[in-house]
């Protein structure tokens, strides 16, 4: 495997070191893990997208209840302060 050097600020190197899951982790493995976390290997289905759109329409139309209201109705008004 070909290797390349990259230049990063010292602050960036410190942040990469803080992300080590194991002391032997390399910057390469940390960067790969960060890149992998960005990609969604399970994209939303058409049904999920339609459900989100319907929920957004409900919110815009004012058809929602706050957590405070729901907690109060359930008799637990101390949940949210």
N, C-alpha and C positions, 0 to 999 in steps of 0.2 A: 504494500500500500504506500502510495506517495504521501509524503508529509510536507506541510508548508508551515512557515512561521507567520504569525499574525502579531500586529502590534496593538496592545490594549493599554488603556490608562491604568495606573497603579490602583485606582479606586475600583476599576472593573475587575482587576485580578483579585482584589480582596473579596469582592462580591462573589466571584466564581468560587473562590476557596471556601466561602461560607456555605455554598450550595453542595459541597461534597457530601455524599451519602456515606462514604467510606474514606478513610485517610489515603487510601491508594488510588482514589479516583483521579483521573486526569482531566485537564481542562477540556480536552476533546470529548470525553464521555459526558461531562456536565453540559457542554454546548449541544451535543446530540440529544440529551434528555430534554433540554429546553426546547429545541426545535420540534421534537416528537410531541411535546405537550401542546404545541400550537395547532397541529393538524388533527381534525376530527375524523376518525376512521368510521364513524357511524353518523353520516349526515341525516338531517331531519327528513322524515317521510312527508309525503304530500298531506296526509291526514294531520300530522303534527303541525305543519305550517298553517293549515286551515284553522286548527284549534287555536293557535297563537293569534292569528288575525281576528278570529271571533272574540277572543279575550280582550284584545286591544280595543275592538269596537265597543265591547261592554264597558270598559274602563272610560273610554271617551264619552260614552252616553251616561256615565254616572251610575252604572249598574254594578256596584261593588260595595263591600262592607269592610270597614277597618278592622284590624286585629283587636282594637279596644272594644268595638261593638260586639264582636264574636265572643271575646273573653267574658264580657259582662253578661251576655245572654247565657253563657255556660256556667255562670256563677263564680267566675274566677277573675274578678276585676283587679286583682293584685298582680296579674301576670305582667302587664305593661305599665310602666310609669313614665 
